[in-house]
Each structure stands twice: as structure tokens, then as C-alpha cells.
Amino acid sequence: MQREELIEALKYNVCTVTFTKVNGEVRVMPCTLRADIVPAYERKTPIKEATDKEKATISVWCTDANAWRSFRFDSVTDVTIDIKLHGFDGEIND
């Protein structure tokens, strides 16, 4: 799965993402980027060019903590779709 495919799946679904944290702990996190779930926010800082470190991470809305969280894409070990939004045709392939 490519980074862009995961982001697309998160935009239309609630997914469970399993990844290894920097400290070595395995985290299983239900998360999404669905507009009907993610709280509205107002950008308070100007958009700038992302650094390589920022490009390596994905920020998501964690549904069990009700807060923004992020993970490194290269640390993801598994993704499952939990709640599908009607009309999503995408597939998640390893």
C-alpha cells in the first residue's frame, strides 16, 4: 500500500491502523480523516512547505482518544477498514 492510498482510505472510512511507535511499542489505533467525523478547525498558521520528516508522517483523527494523532507511514504494519462510507470504491492492498 502506498501512502496516498492509505490517506484516501482514511478520507472515506474509519480504519484501524497498527504501527510501531518510535519507542518500539505497538499501537493499534482507530482513526479517520472523514469530514463528517473530524472536528472543524481553523488554520492559525500559514501553510509552509513540508519537511521530509513531516512528509513521512500522517496526521489523523484518533476516534478512541477524540484527538489528533500522527504516525510514521513506514512504521505501519496493518490497516483494516472498520466503517465504510457509502460509495467508497477503493481497496487496500498490501
C-alpha positions as CSV (number, residue, x, y, z in Angstrom):
1,M,0.0,0.0,0.0
2,Q,1.2,3.4,-0.9
3,R,1.0,6.5,1.4
4,E,-1.6,8.1,-0.8
5,E,-3.8,5.0,-0.8
6,L,-3.9,5.0,2.9
7,I,-4.7,8.7,3.1
8,E,-7.5,8.1,0.5
9,A,-8.9,5.2,2.6
10,L,-8.8,7.4,5.7
11,K,-10.7,10.2,3.9
12,Y,-13.7,7.9,3.3
13,N,-13.5,5.4,6.2
14,V,-12.7,4.7,9.8
15,C,-9.7,2.4,9.8
16,T,-7.7,0.6,12.4
17,V,-4.0,1.3,11.8
18,T,-1.4,-0.8,13.5
19,F,2.1,0.7,13.7
20,T,5.2,0.6,15.8
21,K,5.8,3.7,17.8
22,V,9.3,5.3,18.0
23,N,9.8,3.7,21.4
24,G,9.1,0.2,20.0
25,E,5.6,-0.2,21.4
26,V,3.0,-1.5,19.0
27,R,-0.1,0.8,18.8
28,V,-3.5,-0.2,17.3
29,M,-5.4,3.0,16.6
30,P,-8.9,3.5,15.2
31,C,-8.6,6.7,13.1
32,T,-10.0,8.6,10.2
33,L,-9.9,11.7,8.0
34,R,-13.6,11.6,7.3
35,A,-15.0,15.2,7.1
36,D,-18.2,14.2,8.9
37,I,-16.2,12.9,11.9
38,V,-13.1,15.2,12.1
39,P,-13.9,18.4,14.0
40,A,-13.9,21.6,12.1
41,Y,-10.8,23.7,12.7
42,E,-9.4,27.0,11.6
43,R,-5.8,27.2,10.4
44,K,-3.9,29.6,12.6
45,T,-0.5,29.4,10.9
46,P,0.4,29.9,7.3
47,I,0.9,26.8,5.1
48,K,4.5,26.1,4.5
49,E,6.5,23.6,2.5
50,A,6.5,20.3,4.4
51,T,9.9,18.9,5.6
52,D,10.9,15.4,4.8
53,K,10.1,14.4,8.4
54,E,6.6,15.9,8.0
55,K,6.1,14.1,4.7
56,A,6.9,10.8,6.5
57,T,4.1,11.2,9.0
58,I,0.3,11.1,8.6
59,S,-1.9,13.1,10.9
60,V,-5.3,11.5,11.7
61,W,-8.3,11.9,14.0
62,C,-8.0,9.2,16.6
63,T,-11.6,8.0,17.3
64,D,-10.9,6.4,20.7
65,A,-9.0,9.4,22.1
66,N,-11.0,12.1,20.2
67,A,-7.8,13.9,19.4
68,W,-5.4,14.4,16.6
69,R,-2.5,11.9,16.5
70,S,0.1,11.0,13.9
71,F,2.3,8.1,12.9
72,R,5.1,7.4,10.6
73,F,3.9,5.8,7.4
74,D,7.0,3.4,7.3
75,S,6.0,2.1,10.7
76,V,2.6,0.8,9.6
77,T,2.2,-3.0,9.8
78,D,-1.5,-3.4,9.2
79,V,-4.6,-1.5,8.1
80,T,-8.3,-2.6,8.3
81,I,-11.4,-0.7,7.3
82,D,-13.9,-0.7,10.1
83,I,-16.6,1.7,9.0
84,K,-17.1,2.3,5.3
85,L,-18.7,5.4,3.8
86,H,-21.3,4.6,1.2
87,G,-19.8,5.0,-2.3
88,F,-16.2,4.2,-1.4
89,D,-14.7,2.0,-4.2
90,G,-11.1,1.9,-3.0
91,E,-9.3,-1.2,-1.9
92,I,-6.5,-1.6,0.5
93,N,-3.8,-3.9,-0.8
94,D,-0.6,-4.9,0.8
